[in-house]
Amino acid sequence: MMDALDLMLSRRSALAQTLVEPGPDDRQLARLLRAATRVPDHGKLAPWRIQILRKPGQARLGALCAGLFEAANPEANDKQIAFERQRLQRAPLLLAVTAKLRPGHKIPEHEQLLSGGALCLSLLLAAEAAGFAGQWLTEWPAYRAEVLQALGHDPATDRMLGFIYLGSRSEPAAERWRPALEEVVGAWSEPVEAAAFGWQPPEEAPGSG
Ligand SMILES: Cc1cc2nc3c(=O)[nH]c(=O)nc-3n(C[C@H](O)[C@H](O)[C@H](O)COP(=O)(O)O)c2cc1C
């Protein structure tokens, strides 16, 4: 069995449109959600919500998106509108993750958002650990007030953090570009004018992985 670090070292999203059945059933999903909601959360605000969209919910939100798209793009053809109707219906299971922000709270809003971002990644990791795969996408529907409102949220305070598409992999994940550690990690010991990176990780000892 893969340990947690191996899982993180090899984690890859699957393209949402390649996800196939089975997705997690309600029992499996409850376990993923229990794991994912154990995120760091400054102030114990639980400033996030997760909504489960199985096929009927996906179809309804998809129809709303098709209508929004058509209204914004009157010249759009049937194929493009059908694509938008299908967008949120690509995978067996869709989770809409939103931040319920408390403006003016002593916990800054960006910390509330960060906790929700951590939750989204935890969902992907938990799904992968359970043998599923997923992808975290925002795309344009995440930025439409009408979508938030249809889900029952208040666009004044609530934000769409992402749609988490879940299902089973239909194709192996290819590796993608990752930054070298030295491009993003630096050692710091005293004030400097501009941050310096270029930290050199030690050679990995054979068998240490
Ligand atoms: C907040 C957030 C929103 C994202 N939205 C999109 C998106 O709208 N479209 C897209 O192609 N990728 C989006 N991505 C990137 C994918 O989730 C994913 O990171 C990408 O497919 C690379 O795969 P990896 O997770 O295996 O590194 C988003 C990522 C984050 C963190």
The ligand as an SDF file (V2000), in Angstrom:
LIG
                    3D

 31 33  0  0  0  0  0  0  0  0999 V2000
   -8.1470   27.3720   -7.7460 C   0  0  0  0  0  0  0  0  0  0  0  0
   -7.8090   26.5870   -8.9710 C   0  0  0  0  0  0  0  0  0  0  0  0
   -8.5740   26.7330  -10.1010 C   0  0  0  0  0  0  0  0  0  0  0  0
   -8.2720   26.0300  -11.2630 C   0  0  0  0  0  0  0  0  0  0  0  0
   -9.0430   26.2160  -12.3570 N   0  0  0  0  0  0  0  0  0  0  0  0
   -8.6890   25.6380  -13.5100 C   0  0  0  0  0  0  0  0  0  0  0  0
   -9.4410   25.9030  -14.6840 C   0  0  0  0  0  0  0  0  0  0  0  0
  -10.4260   26.6390  -14.6530 O   0  0  0  0  0  0  0  0  0  0  0  0
   -9.0260   25.3110  -15.8380 N   0  0  0  0  0  0  0  0  0  0  0  0
   -7.9130   24.4820  -15.8830 C   0  0  0  0  0  0  0  0  0  0  0  0
   -7.5810   23.9860  -16.9420 O   0  0  0  0  0  0  0  0  0  0  0  0
   -7.2110   24.2090  -14.7740 N   0  0  0  0  0  0  0  0  0  0  0  0
   -7.5610   24.7640  -13.5990 C   0  0  0  0  0  0  0  0  0  0  0  0
   -6.8410   24.4990  -12.4730 N   0  0  0  0  0  0  0  0  0  0  0  0
   -5.6850   23.5680  -12.5580 C   0  0  0  0  0  0  0  0  0  0  0  0
   -6.0550   22.1120  -12.3370 C   0  0  0  0  0  0  0  0  0  0  0  0
   -6.7790   21.9250  -11.1540 O   0  0  0  0  0  0  0  0  0  0  0  0
   -4.8330   21.1810  -12.1820 C   0  0  0  0  0  0  0  0  0  0  0  0
   -3.9740   21.7420  -11.2400 O   0  0  0  0  0  0  0  0  0  0  0  0
   -4.1400   20.9650  -13.4690 C   0  0  0  0  0  0  0  0  0  0  0  0
   -4.9830   20.1620  -14.2340 O   0  0  0  0  0  0  0  0  0  0  0  0
   -2.7430   20.3280  -13.2700 C   0  0  0  0  0  0  0  0  0  0  0  0
   -2.7860   19.0770  -12.6920 O   0  0  0  0  0  0  0  0  0  0  0  0
   -2.1070   18.5820  -11.3280 P   0  0  0  0  0  0  0  0  0  0  0  0
   -3.1360   18.8160  -10.2550 O   0  0  0  0  0  0  0  0  0  0  0  0
   -1.8960   17.1490  -11.6280 O   0  0  0  0  0  0  0  0  0  0  0  0
   -0.8960   19.3350  -11.0680 O   0  0  0  0  0  0  0  0  0  0  0  0
   -7.1500   25.1520  -11.2880 C   0  0  0  0  0  0  0  0  0  0  0  0
   -6.3890   24.9920  -10.1300 C   0  0  0  0  0  0  0  0  0  0  0  0
   -6.7060   25.6960   -8.9820 C   0  0  0  0  0  0  0  0  0  0  0  0
   -5.8410   25.5130   -7.7700 C   0  0  0  0  0  0  0  0  0  0  0  0
  1  2  1  0
  2  3  1  0
  2 30  2  0
  3  4  2  0
  4  5  1  0
  4 28  1  0
  5  6  2  0
  6  7  1  0
  6 13  1  0
  7  8  2  0
  7  9  1  0
  9 10  1  0
 10 11  2  0
 10 12  1  0
 12 13  2  0
 13 14  1  0
 14 15  1  0
 14 28  1  0
 15 16  1  0
 16 17  1  0
 16 18  1  0
 18 19  1  0
 18 20  1  0
 20 21  1  0
 20 22  1  0
 22 23  1  0
 23 24  1  0
 24 25  2  0
 24 26  1  0
 24 27  1  0
 28 29  2  0
 29 30  1  0
 30 31  1  0
M  END
$$$$
